[in-house]
Amino acid sequence: MMNIGIMGKIHSDGLDIFKKLGINFFEIDNFEKMFLIDKLKHVDGILLRTAKLDEEILSNCKNLKIVSRHGVGYDNVDSVYLNKNKIALAITGTSNSISVAEHVMTMILNLTKNINKYDRLVKNGNFKKKYELGDFYELYKKKILIMGFGRIGKALAKRCLGFEMDVYVFDPYIEIEEIKKNNCFPIDKNEGFKIADYISIHLPINSDTKNLISTNQFKIFKNNLILINTSRGGIINERALYLALKQNDIYGAGLDVFESEPPDKDNPLLTLENIILTPHNAALTLESRKRMAIEACENIVNFLIKTEKLNLKNIVNYNYI
């Protein structure tokens, strides 16, 4: 009988797939290394949420054939080891784009319209002081730079176009015609930095994107810029961001991801008024959690049982598959 280890809670709609097929599975909420080495040593597949799977753990999983991520990022698993040992790695590439795109729009609208500040104003009995909070703005004809034009970037672009914004895209791996086909303008990164009223980041974290936005970039940005990151912490240098916000070099920011998660209690970003912070939950709407659970389980089933029907677009290890 196939044996699947599920690292972290997932929606029951996904578990129902295993139950109906008679696939044995067990859930893990203890992520201590020695415990994982013992519990996972006989599994055929691992469904992984946010815990880490390093080489030491994986090297003890002698029957392992696939790791299925409950999400699109895979920086918490040793993909080099998986590739070297011909173990497949799957992602839920079609599940969370709508939720993340909506989360970005929520941050954009909240910061642009000063919603949090006006809410506190009314609740504190200061209704007549509304003019003391300064200006707020429209999205109409504002320029947004979307960095990364995968499914989430495309979903965000549609929503920005609905507000009649001018949508610019930087993604060196996407054909220019593909960007234009989506009614967006391709642009060089540095040119985009100069003109953007908004920037939303949808890139993986790697040696090229680490600290992609830091002190030098904040010198280029317009002072009305709103900067959003819902992809991975570390792409924006947090110290540089803090200084830019503190000195009003940019207008505002929204972060769903951090260099260290959870952020340290003394992280100075926590003290600022012109930033919105959320706990890495942009993709965790109920609808998205259902889709991710189903897709993550289906990826395992497709690989282990229905290889001939495998959905290749969800597989990261193309060279193996």
TANOR-V733413 format. One record per helix or strand. SS is the DSSP state (H for helix, E for strand). FROM is the first residue (numbers start at 1). TO is the last residue. If there is no record, write none. Layout:
ss=<SS SS>
from=<FROM FROM>
to=<TO TO>
This chain:
ss=<E H E H E E H E E H E H H H E H E H E H E E H E E H E H E H H H E>
from=<3 12 24 33 45 53 55 66 77 79 88 97 115 127 143 151 166 176 185 189 198 213 215 226 236 238 252 268 275 286 307 312 315>
to=<7 21 28 39 48 53 58 69 77 84 90 113 123 133 147 162 170 181 186 195 201 213 220 229 236 246 255 271 277 304 309 314 315>
